[in-house]
Amino acid sequence: MPADRVERILDLAIAREEGAAEFYRYLAGETRQDHMKAVFLDFAREEESHKAKLVIIKGGRRGLLSEEKVLDLGLADQLEDEPIDLAGDMDYARALVIAMKLEQEAHDFYTRLAVAAADGECKSVLLGLAQEEAKHKQRFELEYDEHVLKEN
């Protein structure tokens, strides 16, 4: 497989992580609630750490992508999309739902690309990226389960 194809995929993944981090920083800058600002900034740091991992992978260390299947709790599928309304009061539960949905979308994106990939190495990288996004989503689902569902 041409190395430039995997490099382009990694560039796309890096750009997606940058975009997600930027989105969360934007939300942090727009919210009037200090605790939500901290939550969004934490989400942005998480996306920045994902980007850093992808940059390392792009440098040649392919083994950093997870091949382990991640248990999907299915919470993102059960919850309705949350509108982003910074004029109102966004609570932690809504922020977690938004994060879950973004990670689900990224997982689905990489999975669709992997299905379309003919090359084995390319498919492997894409499936690894999909699993990374599944881990991110699982983190938010577990947080939601622990701090939202158990409180109700």
Buried (B, 14 or more C-beta within 10 A) or exposed (E): BEEEBBEEBBEBBBEBBBBBBEBBBBBBEBBEBEEBBEBBBEBBEBBBEBBEBBBEBBEEEBEEBBEEEBEBBEBBEEBEEBEBEBEEEBBBBBBBBBBBBBBBBBBEBBBEBBEEBEEEBBBBBBBBBBBBBBBBBBBBBBBBEEEBEEEE
